[in-house]
Amino acid sequence: MDELETLEAMGLVLPTPAYIFGALVFGIIGYVAWRYGRKKQRNYPKWLGVALMLYPYAVSSTWLLYVVGVLLCGACYYFRDR
């Protein structure tokens, strides 16, 4: 337990289960969007899918993960045929 307290004192905290679940769900949705965009030769879904797969590495708070993920999923839905 001392190791965990030492890591927390250094500023490193473990992600919550909700964060891990959100990162997995948005990563899978991003992969599907990337495959769809690549198959249909559409740039918007392809690059939004890449963004969905990679943004959890840059976001540390759970609420921000879900807000950005929902916005990117909405953009994927809006730009699916453009």
C-alpha positions as CSV (number, residue, x, y, z in Angstrom):
1,M,0.0,0.0,0.0
2,D,2.9,2.3,0.5
3,E,3.7,2.2,-3.2
4,L,0.2,3.4,-4.1
5,E,0.6,6.3,-1.6
6,T,4.0,7.2,-3.0
7,L,2.6,7.3,-6.6
8,E,-0.3,9.4,-5.4
9,A,2.1,11.8,-3.7
10,M,4.0,12.1,-7.0
11,G,0.7,13.0,-8.8
12,L,0.0,9.7,-10.5
13,V,-3.4,8.3,-9.8
14,L,-5.1,5.2,-11.2
15,P,-8.1,5.7,-13.5
16,T,-11.5,5.0,-12.3
17,P,-13.5,2.1,-13.7
18,A,-15.8,4.6,-15.4
19,Y,-12.9,6.2,-17.2
20,I,-11.6,2.8,-18.3
21,F,-15.0,1.8,-19.6
22,G,-15.4,5.1,-21.5
23,A,-12.0,4.8,-23.0
24,L,-12.7,1.3,-24.3
25,V,-16.2,2.2,-25.6
26,F,-15.0,5.4,-27.4
27,G,-11.9,3.5,-28.7
28,I,-14.1,0.8,-30.2
29,I,-16.5,3.4,-31.7
30,G,-13.4,5.2,-33.1
31,Y,-12.1,2.0,-34.7
32,V,-15.5,1.3,-36.3
33,A,-15.7,4.9,-37.6
34,W,-12.1,4.7,-39.0
35,R,-12.8,1.4,-40.8
36,Y,-16.1,2.9,-42.2
37,G,-14.3,6.0,-43.4
38,R,-11.5,4.0,-44.9
39,K,-13.8,1.6,-46.7
40,K,-16.1,4.3,-48.1
41,Q,-13.2,6.6,-48.8
42,R,-14.6,9.4,-46.6
43,N,-12.1,11.6,-44.8
44,Y,-14.3,13.0,-42.0
45,P,-15.3,9.7,-40.4
46,K,-11.8,8.3,-40.9
47,W,-10.1,11.2,-39.1
48,L,-12.8,11.5,-36.4
49,G,-12.4,7.8,-35.7
50,V,-8.6,8.4,-35.2
51,A,-9.4,11.2,-32.9
52,L,-11.9,9.0,-30.9
53,M,-9.2,6.3,-30.5
54,L,-6.4,8.7,-29.4
55,Y,-8.0,11.4,-27.3
56,P,-8.4,9.3,-24.1
57,Y,-4.6,9.5,-23.8
58,A,-4.7,13.3,-23.6
59,V,-7.7,13.7,-21.3
60,S,-7.4,12.8,-17.6
61,S,-10.8,13.6,-16.1
62,T,-13.7,11.2,-16.5
63,W,-16.4,13.9,-17.2
64,L,-14.2,15.5,-19.9
65,L,-13.7,12.1,-21.5
66,Y,-17.4,11.5,-21.8
67,V,-18.2,15.1,-23.0
68,V,-15.5,15.0,-25.7
69,G,-16.4,11.4,-26.7
70,V,-20.1,12.3,-27.1
71,L,-19.2,15.3,-29.2
72,L,-16.9,13.4,-31.4
73,C,-19.5,10.6,-31.9
74,G,-22.0,13.2,-32.8
75,A,-19.6,14.7,-35.4
76,C,-19.1,11.2,-36.8
77,Y,-22.8,10.7,-37.1
78,Y,-23.3,14.1,-38.7
79,F,-20.4,13.7,-41.2
80,R,-21.0,10.0,-42.0
81,D,-22.1,10.7,-45.6
82,R,-20.0,13.8,-46.4
